[in-house]
Amino acid sequence: MDNKSDVNITNEVLFSASKIKEQLLSDMLSEQSLLLSSSQLRAAETAILPRIAWYKALKNSGVSEDEALAFVWDSLIQTSKAKKRFASFCGYIPGGFFVFRKIFYKALQADLWDNKFTQNDANGLCFNTTRCLYKDLAVFYNCLEIVSLFCKIDHVLFDGLKHIQFNRTQTLGNGGTMCDFHYFAR
């Protein structure tokens, strides 16, 4: 609940929403445990459903959509610091793209996405994502507006790196037919 730095939500509302969030999250996890693979459920439990539960709990507590999204965004920023350190390390050391590409490619083999790789060599890692668990769960819980935050965090992680260039022209979460990821060695 330290997420309220840039968000104007009272402690009373946060306390009330936190109780709602815990119940929502418990219900969501029970429901999804019957539908998802074990790797999908782990990702849902740690990265996706807590944000969806907070968002819905805040809205149920009378918080505006914009404020609820801002709260979730602050949460994403706070919890992405370790990933940002890894991306920064790989993006700033000579040869870091090789390390990044090997680790990231392996992570992308999880069943959280449907990816088609178009390049995987010393010059670039490029792929198109046509299904994404983040979007699937947001659609399932009728809060598609939250997906753009998950898409936006990629730019926080990967923009401005010295030895890795990140480009993307569309995302599923913002109405695209796919997420077209392009990571290039500089």
C-alpha positions as CSV (number, residue, x, y, z in Angstrom):
1,M,0.0,0.0,0.0
2,D,3.0,2.3,-0.4
3,N,1.9,2.8,-4.0
4,K,0.0,6.0,-3.4
5,S,2.9,8.4,-4.1
6,D,1.5,9.9,-7.2
7,V,-2.1,9.0,-6.6
8,N,-4.6,10.9,-4.4
9,I,-6.4,8.0,-2.6
10,T,-7.1,8.3,1.1
11,N,-5.7,5.7,3.5
12,E,-9.3,4.9,4.5
13,V,-10.2,4.0,0.9
14,L,-7.0,2.1,0.4
15,F,-7.7,0.1,3.6
16,S,-11.2,-0.7,2.5
17,A,-10.1,-1.5,-1.1
18,S,-7.3,-3.8,0.2
19,K,-9.9,-6.0,1.9
20,I,-11.9,-6.2,-1.3
21,K,-8.7,-6.8,-3.3
22,E,-7.7,-9.8,-1.1
23,Q,-11.2,-11.4,-1.6
24,L,-11.2,-10.7,-5.3
25,L,-7.7,-12.1,-5.7
26,S,-8.6,-15.2,-3.8
27,D,-11.6,-15.7,-6.0
28,M,-9.7,-15.1,-9.2
29,L,-6.9,-17.5,-8.2
30,S,-9.5,-20.2,-7.4
31,E,-11.2,-19.7,-10.7
32,Q,-8.1,-19.5,-12.7
33,S,-6.5,-22.6,-11.1
34,L,-9.1,-24.6,-13.0
35,L,-8.3,-22.9,-16.3
36,L,-4.6,-22.2,-16.5
37,S,-1.5,-24.3,-16.7
38,S,0.9,-24.2,-13.7
39,S,3.2,-21.7,-15.4
40,Q,0.3,-19.5,-16.5
41,L,-1.1,-19.6,-12.9
42,R,2.3,-18.6,-11.4
43,A,2.5,-15.6,-13.8
44,A,-1.2,-14.7,-13.1
45,E,-0.7,-15.0,-9.4
46,T,2.5,-12.8,-9.2
47,A,2.2,-10.3,-12.1
48,I,-1.3,-10.0,-13.5
49,L,-4.2,-10.8,-11.1
50,P,-3.0,-8.7,-8.2
51,R,-3.1,-5.6,-10.5
52,I,-6.5,-6.6,-11.8
53,A,-7.8,-7.2,-8.3
54,W,-6.4,-3.8,-7.1
55,Y,-8.0,-2.0,-10.0
56,K,-11.4,-3.6,-9.6
57,A,-11.3,-3.2,-5.8
58,L,-10.4,0.5,-6.1
59,K,-13.2,1.1,-8.6
60,N,-15.6,-0.8,-6.3
61,S,-14.5,1.5,-3.5
62,G,-15.5,4.6,-5.5
63,V,-12.1,5.5,-6.9
64,S,-12.2,6.9,-10.5
65,E,-10.9,4.8,-13.4
66,D,-8.1,7.2,-13.9
67,E,-7.0,7.1,-10.3
68,A,-7.3,3.3,-10.1
69,L,-5.2,3.0,-13.3
70,A,-2.6,5.4,-11.8
71,F,-2.4,3.3,-8.7
72,V,-1.8,0.2,-10.7
73,W,0.8,2.0,-12.8
74,D,2.7,3.1,-9.7
75,S,2.6,-0.6,-8.5
76,L,4.0,-1.8,-11.8
77,I,6.8,0.8,-11.7
78,Q,7.7,-0.3,-8.2
79,T,7.7,-4.0,-8.9
80,S,9.6,-3.7,-12.2
81,K,12.8,-2.3,-10.7
82,A,14.7,-5.7,-10.8
83,K,13.7,-6.2,-14.4
84,K,14.8,-2.7,-15.2
85,R,18.2,-3.3,-13.5
86,F,18.7,-6.4,-15.7
87,A,17.7,-4.6,-18.9
88,S,19.9,-1.7,-18.0
89,F,22.9,-4.0,-17.2
90,C,22.4,-5.8,-20.6
91,G,21.8,-2.6,-22.4
92,Y,24.8,-0.7,-21.2
93,I,27.6,-3.3,-21.2
94,P,29.4,-4.2,-24.5
95,G,28.1,-7.7,-25.5
96,G,25.1,-7.3,-23.2
97,F,22.7,-7.9,-26.1
98,F,24.0,-11.5,-26.4
99,V,23.1,-12.2,-22.7
100,F,19.8,-10.4,-23.0
101,R,18.8,-12.3,-26.1
102,K,19.7,-15.7,-24.7
103,I,17.8,-15.2,-21.4
104,F,14.8,-13.4,-22.9
105,Y,14.4,-15.9,-25.7
106,K,14.2,-18.7,-23.2
107,A,11.7,-16.8,-21.1
108,L,9.5,-16.2,-24.1
109,Q,9.1,-20.0,-24.6
110,A,6.6,-20.0,-21.7
111,D,2.9,-20.6,-22.5
112,L,2.0,-17.1,-21.5
113,W,2.1,-15.9,-25.1
114,D,1.8,-17.2,-28.7
115,N,5.0,-15.9,-30.3
116,K,6.3,-16.2,-33.8
117,F,10.0,-15.4,-34.0
118,T,11.1,-13.5,-37.1
119,Q,14.7,-12.9,-36.1
120,N,16.9,-14.4,-33.4
121,D,20.6,-13.7,-34.1
122,A,23.5,-11.5,-33.0
123,N,21.8,-8.5,-34.6
124,G,18.3,-8.8,-33.2
125,L,15.5,-10.6,-31.4
126,C,12.2,-9.9,-33.2
127,F,8.9,-11.7,-32.7
128,N,5.1,-11.2,-33.1
129,T,2.8,-12.0,-30.2
130,T,-0.7,-13.0,-31.2
131,R,-2.0,-14.1,-27.8
132,C,-1.1,-12.8,-24.4
133,L,-2.1,-14.0,-21.0
134,Y,-2.1,-10.4,-19.7
135,K,-4.8,-9.4,-22.3
136,D,-6.6,-12.7,-21.9
137,L,-7.1,-12.2,-18.2
138,A,-8.0,-8.6,-18.5
139,V,-10.7,-9.5,-21.1
140,F,-11.9,-12.4,-18.8
141,Y,-12.3,-9.9,-15.9
142,N,-13.8,-7.2,-18.1
143,C,-11.1,-4.6,-17.6
144,L,-9.4,-4.3,-20.9
145,E,-8.3,-0.8,-20.1
146,I,-5.7,-2.1,-17.7
147,V,-3.8,-4.0,-20.5
148,S,-2.2,-0.8,-21.9
149,L,-0.3,-0.4,-18.6
150,F,1.3,-3.8,-19.0
151,C,2.2,-2.8,-22.6
152,K,3.6,0.5,-21.5
153,I,5.9,-1.0,-18.9
154,D,8.0,-2.4,-21.7
155,H,9.0,1.1,-22.7
156,V,10.1,1.9,-19.1
157,L,12.2,-1.3,-19.1
158,F,13.8,-1.0,-22.6
159,D,13.7,2.5,-24.0
160,G,17.0,4.4,-23.9
161,L,19.4,1.5,-23.5
162,K,22.9,2.1,-25.0
163,H,23.4,-1.3,-26.6
164,I,19.8,-2.5,-27.2
165,Q,17.2,-0.7,-29.3
166,F,13.6,-1.5,-28.6
167,N,10.8,-0.8,-31.1
168,R,7.2,-1.8,-31.2
169,T,4.5,-0.4,-33.5
170,Q,1.4,-2.1,-32.1
171,T,0.2,-4.1,-29.2
172,L,-2.8,-6.4,-28.6
173,G,-3.6,-4.3,-25.5
174,N,-3.9,-1.2,-27.6
175,G,-6.1,-2.7,-30.3
176,G,-3.4,-4.1,-32.6
177,T,-3.6,-7.4,-34.3
178,M,-0.4,-8.4,-32.6
179,C,2.5,-7.1,-30.5
180,D,5.4,-6.7,-32.8
181,F,8.5,-6.7,-30.6
182,H,11.9,-5.7,-32.1
183,Y,15.1,-5.7,-30.0
184,F,18.3,-4.8,-31.9
185,A,21.9,-4.8,-30.9
186,R,23.4,-1.3,-31.3
